[in-house]
Amino acid sequence: MKFKACMFDIDGTLTNLGERFIPDFLKKKLSELIEKGVPLAVCSGRHHPDSIVNRLEGISFAKWILIAENGAVGY
């Protein structure tokens, strides 16, 4: 396997700036990584995990790690 884990910022990286949701083609690629067993993490400067999780709608969370509040909190 090429990657042991992947970490992404959400706003402006997985989503376009000013948009709320991740495009379907990226959701598909992220789901493929999950199916291959690659642990995924997302990070955000946002304070409440629900505002982050809502952007990940439609993607399995079994292997996700969430880093929020500019790295101060992990879920």
C-alpha positions, 0 to 999 in steps of 0.5 A: 500500500502506498499510503499508511494514512492520509490527513486533509484539511476540509474548508478550501481543500476537500471543499471549495471555499465558501461551499459546504459539502465535499464534491461527489468525486472526492467522496468516492475517492475517500471511500475507496481509501477507506475500503483499502484500510487507509486510516483517514483524518480531517483537520479544521479550525472549526470549534464544533465537531458537528459543523465538520461532520456535516461536511463529510455526509455520505462517507463512512466514519469507521476509520476517521480521525477528526482534529479540530480547534486548530489542533487543540482537540481530537475526536 
